Amino acid sequence: MNIIREIFWPLAAVLAAFLVGGVIILLLGDNPITAYSLLLSNSFGSLRDIGWTLHYATPLIFTGLAVAVAFRCGLLNIGAEGQLYVAAFAAAWVGIKFGGTMVEIAGKKEDWSWASLPAFLLVPLCMLAAIAAGGLWGAIPGYLKARFGSHEVINTIMLNFIGIALVGYFTQYFYKVPGDPIQRTAEIGEAAQIPRLNEFLTFIPYDVPLNIAFLLALLMCVLVWAFLWKTKWGYELRAVGENPSAAEYGGISAKKQVIVAMTISGMLAGMIGIGEVQGTRHHFEVGFSADWGFLGIAVALLGRNHPLGVLIAAIFFGVLSRGEIFVDAFTRYVSKDLGWVLQAVIILFVASFQTYTRRKGGATKI
């Protein structure tokens, strides 16, 4: 019964948001049925559409899991955006320095690398760099919270600015190819790149950028579920989130769990660097994130902080990201901002329903 209730409220929030969105579309002078048909048919209408939808969903799975792990420990990680930026730059840096990168400057080629490692070493090294950098950037506010009691929301927000500014500085003045009008690093070595799924699954159209980071995201859903509900460490983390005082009384160190939760949260957010740098772009680019760190909060809330819920919510948000492009192109007055409106209204309803269920006695967490 509790599981049914947990599924019902997010579903009710989505339906309510679509009703509100329909009213807004009518007020703008367009047809809601036409707009929603464009939204959904261009997300699931073909293998190409499904591939693009899953591509848009992949980074949101990572940030949704990141926020959910922190939530389970009673923490609010607003810093996933900064964590994924630092992680993506770290992956690019390793891919440049150990990928045999050659850069052409004024007609001459310069070697920007320290070594040229083979793919079986360089690919996991770049992945580990992204995970470690994200984890470190998440551990800092965790340590400050545990050691000094400073609020993680303030710390993570400030570290967003610091992290994004730092990697922007290093990109601009040290790793950008001279003359490139875009603020991005040089290309990572070919040995650092991970393949797209259409290289193995030939039924996926060649122009769909979905890569093996999506499979990694699915794996993380399973591993996060196993960690939180099937291990002693996950139990201790959730116990601190439920009642820190009772957890301390039972011999669990709340301070330790805060640091662990924020570190794992940062590591999960950092995995976005794997897909974006190694799989899609093959370089780090300032401004590459479509606010994935902040949207992860919405994904975690809609998914009720459960890995399966996060996966479903991320795919739903991927639908909005994919479909809003066609709504903007093929309707008269409705812009692609419809996706943002629906996301915002969904979160308002989720928050309202959650408050309602708590007043009625609370819903058991999955």
C-alpha positions as CSV (number, residue, x, y, z in Angstrom):
1,M,0.0,0.0,0.0
2,N,2.8,2.4,0.8
3,I,4.5,1.6,-2.5
4,I,1.3,2.4,-4.3
5,R,1.0,5.7,-2.5
6,E,4.6,6.5,-3.3
7,I,3.9,6.0,-7.0
8,F,0.6,7.7,-7.0
9,W,1.8,11.1,-5.7
10,P,4.5,11.7,-8.4
11,L,2.1,10.5,-11.1
12,A,-0.6,12.8,-9.8
13,A,1.9,15.7,-9.8
14,V,2.8,15.1,-13.4
15,L,-0.9,14.9,-14.5
16,A,-1.7,18.0,-12.5
17,A,1.2,19.9,-14.2
18,F,0.0,18.8,-17.6
19,L,-3.4,20.2,-16.8
20,V,-2.0,23.5,-15.7
21,G,0.2,23.5,-18.8
22,G,-2.8,22.9,-20.9
23,V,-4.6,25.9,-19.5
24,I,-1.5,28.1,-20.1
25,I,-1.4,26.8,-23.7
26,L,-5.0,27.7,-24.2
27,L,-4.5,31.2,-22.8
28,L,-1.7,31.6,-25.3
29,G,-4.0,30.7,-28.1
30,D,-2.7,27.3,-29.1
31,N,-4.1,23.8,-28.9
32,P,-2.9,21.8,-25.9
33,I,-3.6,18.4,-27.6
34,T,-1.4,19.5,-30.6
35,A,1.4,20.7,-28.3
36,Y,1.4,17.6,-26.1
37,S,1.3,15.4,-29.2
38,L,4.4,17.1,-30.6
39,L,6.0,16.7,-27.2
40,L,5.4,13.0,-26.9
41,S,5.5,11.8,-30.5
42,N,8.9,13.3,-31.0
43,S,10.3,11.7,-27.9
44,F,9.1,8.1,-28.6
45,G,8.0,8.2,-32.2
46,S,11.1,6.4,-33.6
47,L,14.3,4.8,-32.6
48,R,16.1,8.1,-33.3
49,D,13.7,9.9,-31.0
50,I,14.0,7.3,-28.2
51,G,17.8,7.5,-28.5
52,W,17.9,11.2,-28.2
53,T,15.5,11.1,-25.3
54,L,17.7,8.7,-23.4
55,H,20.7,10.9,-24.3
56,Y,19.0,13.8,-22.7
57,A,18.1,11.7,-19.7
58,T,21.6,10.3,-19.0
59,P,23.1,13.3,-17.1
60,L,19.9,13.7,-15.2
61,I,20.2,10.1,-13.9
62,F,23.6,10.9,-12.5
63,T,22.6,14.1,-10.8
64,G,19.3,12.7,-9.7
65,L,21.1,9.9,-7.9
66,A,23.6,12.3,-6.5
67,V,20.9,14.5,-5.0
68,A,19.0,11.4,-3.8
69,V,22.0,10.0,-1.9
70,A,22.5,13.3,-0.1
71,F,18.7,13.5,0.6
72,R,18.8,10.1,2.2
73,C,21.3,11.4,4.7
74,G,19.2,14.4,5.4
75,L,21.3,16.7,3.3
76,L,20.5,19.0,0.3
77,N,23.3,19.0,-2.3
78,I,22.9,22.1,-4.3
79,G,26.4,21.8,-5.6
80,A,26.1,19.1,-8.2
81,E,26.5,21.7,-10.9
82,G,29.9,22.7,-9.7
83,Q,30.9,19.1,-9.0
84,L,30.1,18.0,-12.6
85,Y,32.0,21.0,-14.0
86,V,35.1,20.2,-12.0
87,A,34.8,16.5,-12.9
88,A,34.4,17.1,-16.6
89,F,37.4,19.4,-16.7
90,A,39.4,16.7,-14.8
91,A,38.5,14.1,-17.3
92,A,39.5,16.4,-20.2
93,W,42.8,17.3,-18.5
94,V,43.7,13.7,-18.2
95,G,42.6,13.0,-21.7
96,I,44.8,15.8,-23.0
97,K,47.9,15.2,-20.8
98,F,48.0,11.4,-21.3
99,G,46.3,11.1,-24.7
100,G,49.1,12.3,-26.9
101,T,47.2,15.5,-27.9
102,M,48.8,17.5,-30.7
103,V,47.6,21.1,-31.2
104,E,48.2,23.2,-34.3
105,I,49.3,26.7,-33.5
106,A,50.4,29.2,-36.2
107,G,50.9,26.3,-38.7
108,K,53.0,24.3,-36.3
109,K,52.0,21.3,-34.2
110,E,52.7,21.3,-30.5
111,D,52.6,18.4,-28.2
112,W,50.5,19.3,-25.2
113,S,50.7,15.8,-23.6
114,W,53.0,14.2,-21.1
115,A,52.4,10.7,-22.4
116,S,50.4,8.7,-24.9
117,L,48.7,5.9,-23.0
118,P,46.8,3.1,-24.6
119,A,43.0,3.1,-24.5
120,F,42.7,0.3,-21.9
121,L,44.6,2.5,-19.5
122,L,43.5,6.0,-20.5
123,V,39.7,5.4,-20.6
124,P,39.5,4.2,-17.0
125,L,42.0,6.8,-15.9
126,C,39.8,9.6,-17.3
127,M,36.8,8.1,-15.7
128,L,38.5,7.8,-12.3
129,A,39.7,11.5,-12.6
130,A,36.1,12.6,-13.2
131,I,34.8,10.5,-10.3
132,A,37.6,11.6,-7.9
133,A,37.3,15.3,-8.8
134,G,33.5,15.3,-8.3
135,G,33.9,13.3,-5.0
136,L,36.5,15.8,-3.7
137,W,34.3,18.8,-4.6
138,G,31.4,17.1,-2.8
139,A,33.5,16.1,0.2
140,I,34.5,19.7,0.9
141,P,31.0,20.9,2.0
142,G,30.5,17.6,3.7
143,Y,33.6,18.1,5.8
144,L,32.7,21.7,6.6
145,K,29.2,20.5,7.7
146,A,30.7,17.8,9.9
147,R,33.5,19.8,11.4
148,F,32.1,23.2,11.8
149,G,28.3,22.7,11.4
150,S,28.2,25.1,8.4
151,H,25.1,24.5,6.3
152,E,25.7,22.4,3.2
153,V,23.3,24.5,1.1
154,I,25.3,27.7,1.5
155,N,28.6,25.8,1.0
156,T,27.6,24.0,-2.1
157,I,26.1,27.1,-3.7
158,M,29.4,29.0,-3.1
159,L,31.5,26.1,-4.4
160,N,29.4,26.1,-7.6
161,F,30.7,29.6,-8.3
162,I,34.2,28.7,-7.3
163,G,34.4,25.5,-9.3
164,I,32.9,26.9,-12.5
165,A,35.1,30.0,-12.3
166,L,38.2,27.9,-11.7
167,V,37.8,25.5,-14.6
168,G,36.8,28.5,-16.8
169,Y,40.0,30.2,-15.9
170,F,42.2,27.2,-16.6
171,T,40.4,26.5,-19.9
172,Q,40.7,30.1,-21.1
173,Y,44.4,30.7,-20.2
174,F,46.0,27.2,-20.3
175,Y,44.1,24.6,-22.3
176,K,42.2,26.5,-25.0
177,V,43.6,26.3,-28.5
178,P,44.7,29.9,-29.5
179,G,42.3,31.4,-32.0
180,D,39.3,29.2,-31.0
181,P,36.3,31.5,-30.5
182,I,34.7,29.0,-28.2
183,Q,35.8,28.7,-24.6
184,R,36.8,25.0,-24.6
185,T,39.8,22.9,-24.2
186,A,41.8,21.1,-26.9
187,E,40.5,17.7,-27.9
188,I,41.2,14.8,-25.7
189,G,43.3,11.9,-27.2
190,E,41.4,9.4,-29.3
191,A,42.4,6.7,-26.9
192,A,40.5,8.5,-24.1
193,Q,37.2,8.4,-26.0
194,I,34.4,6.0,-25.3
195,P,32.2,4.6,-28.1
196,R,28.6,5.4,-28.9
197,L,26.1,2.7,-28.6
198,N,25.3,2.7,-32.3
199,E,28.8,1.3,-32.9
200,F,27.6,-2.0,-31.2
201,L,23.8,-1.7,-31.7
202,T,23.4,-1.0,-35.4
203,F,19.7,-0.4,-35.1
204,I,20.4,2.9,-33.4
205,P,20.8,5.7,-36.0
206,Y,24.3,6.9,-36.6
207,D,23.5,10.5,-35.6
208,V,22.3,9.7,-32.1
209,P,25.0,10.6,-29.6
210,L,23.9,8.1,-26.9
211,N,27.0,6.4,-25.6
212,I,28.0,3.8,-23.0
213,A,27.7,6.4,-20.2
214,F,23.9,5.6,-20.4
215,L,24.8,2.0,-19.5
216,L,27.0,3.3,-16.7
217,A,24.0,5.3,-15.4
218,L,21.8,2.2,-15.4
219,L,24.5,0.4,-13.5
220,M,24.8,3.2,-11.0
221,C,21.0,3.0,-10.3
222,V,21.5,-0.7,-9.3
223,L,24.6,0.0,-7.3
224,V,23.1,2.9,-5.4
225,W,20.0,0.8,-4.6
226,A,22.2,-2.1,-3.4
227,F,24.4,0.3,-1.3
228,L,21.5,2.1,0.4
229,W,19.3,-0.9,1.1
230,K,21.5,-4.0,1.1
231,T,24.7,-2.8,3.0
232,K,25.5,-1.8,6.5
233,W,27.0,1.5,5.3
234,G,23.8,2.4,3.4
235,Y,21.7,1.6,6.5
236,E,23.9,3.9,8.6
237,L,23.6,6.7,6.1
238,R,19.8,6.4,5.9
239,A,19.6,6.2,9.7
240,V,21.4,9.5,10.1
241,G,19.0,11.0,7.5
242,E,15.9,9.7,9.5
243,N,17.1,10.7,13.0
244,P,20.7,11.9,13.6
245,S,20.3,11.8,17.4
246,A,18.9,8.2,17.4
247,A,21.7,7.2,15.0
248,E,24.3,8.6,17.3
249,Y,22.7,6.9,20.3
250,G,23.0,3.6,18.3
251,G,26.7,4.1,17.7
252,I,26.6,5.6,14.2
253,S,28.8,8.6,13.6
254,A,26.6,11.2,12.0
255,K,29.6,13.4,11.1
256,K,31.2,10.5,9.2
257,Q,28.0,9.7,7.3
258,V,27.6,13.4,6.3
259,I,31.1,13.3,4.7
260,V,30.5,9.9,3.1
261,A,27.1,11.0,1.7
262,M,28.4,14.2,0.2
263,T,31.5,12.5,-1.2
264,I,29.3,9.8,-2.9
265,S,26.9,12.4,-4.1
266,G,29.8,14.4,-5.7
267,M,31.2,11.2,-7.3
268,L,27.8,10.5,-8.9
269,A,27.5,14.0,-10.3
270,G,31.0,13.8,-11.5
271,M,30.2,10.9,-13.7
272,I,28.5,13.3,-16.1
273,G,32.1,14.2,-17.2
274,I,32.5,10.7,-18.5
275,G,29.6,10.8,-21.0
276,E,30.0,14.4,-22.0
277,V,33.8,14.7,-22.4
278,Q,34.8,11.1,-23.3
279,G,31.6,10.2,-25.2
280,T,30.0,13.2,-26.8
281,R,32.1,16.3,-27.0
282,H,35.7,15.0,-26.7
283,H,36.7,18.2,-25.0
284,F,35.6,20.3,-22.0
285,E,33.5,23.4,-22.8
286,V,32.5,26.2,-20.5
287,G,28.7,26.3,-20.3
288,F,28.2,22.7,-21.5
289,S,25.7,21.8,-18.8
290,A,22.0,22.5,-19.3
291,D,21.6,23.2,-15.5
292,W,21.8,19.4,-14.9
293,G,23.0,19.9,-11.4
294,F,19.9,21.9,-10.4
295,L,17.5,19.7,-12.4
296,G,18.8,16.8,-10.5
297,I,17.0,18.1,-7.5
298,A,13.7,18.0,-9.4
299,V,14.5,14.5,-10.6
300,A,15.3,13.3,-7.1
301,L,12.1,14.8,-5.7
302,L,9.9,13.4,-8.4
303,G,11.6,10.0,-8.1
304,R,11.1,10.1,-4.3
305,N,14.8,9.7,-3.7
306,H,14.7,6.1,-4.9
307,P,17.0,4.9,-7.8
308,L,14.2,3.4,-9.8
309,G,12.1,6.5,-9.3
310,V,15.1,8.6,-10.3
311,L,15.5,6.6,-13.5
312,I,11.9,7.1,-14.5
313,A,11.9,10.8,-13.6
314,A,15.1,11.4,-15.5
315,I,13.6,9.8,-18.6
316,F,10.5,11.9,-18.2
317,F,12.6,15.0,-18.0
318,G,14.5,13.8,-21.0
319,V,11.1,13.6,-22.8
320,L,10.5,17.3,-22.0
321,S,14.0,18.3,-23.2
322,R,13.6,16.4,-26.5
323,G,10.0,17.3,-27.2
324,E,10.1,21.0,-26.3
325,I,12.3,21.6,-29.4
326,F,9.5,20.5,-31.7
327,V,6.8,22.3,-29.7
328,D,8.8,25.5,-30.2
329,A,9.2,24.8,-33.9
330,F,5.7,23.7,-34.9
331,T,3.3,25.7,-32.7
332,R,2.3,29.3,-33.1
333,Y,2.7,30.8,-29.7
334,V,4.2,28.1,-27.4
335,S,7.9,28.2,-27.0
336,K,10.3,25.5,-25.8
337,D,10.1,27.2,-22.3
338,L,7.0,25.0,-21.9
339,G,9.3,22.3,-20.7
340,W,10.6,24.5,-17.9
341,V,7.1,25.5,-17.0
342,L,6.0,21.9,-16.7
343,Q,9.1,21.0,-14.6
344,A,8.5,23.9,-12.2
345,V,4.8,23.1,-11.8
346,I,5.6,19.4,-11.2
347,I,8.0,20.2,-8.4
348,L,5.5,22.6,-6.8
349,F,2.9,19.8,-6.8
350,V,5.4,17.2,-5.5
351,A,6.3,19.5,-2.7
352,S,2.7,20.2,-1.9
353,F,1.7,16.5,-2.0
354,Q,4.7,15.6,0.2
355,T,3.6,18.2,2.8
356,Y,0.0,16.8,2.7
357,T,1.1,13.2,3.2
358,R,3.3,14.2,6.2
359,R,0.4,16.0,7.8
360,K,-1.7,12.9,7.3
361,G,0.8,10.7,9.0
362,G,3.6,10.5,6.5
363,A,4.4,8.2,3.7
364,T,6.9,5.4,4.3
365,K,9.9,5.8,2.2
366,I,10.6,3.2,-0.4
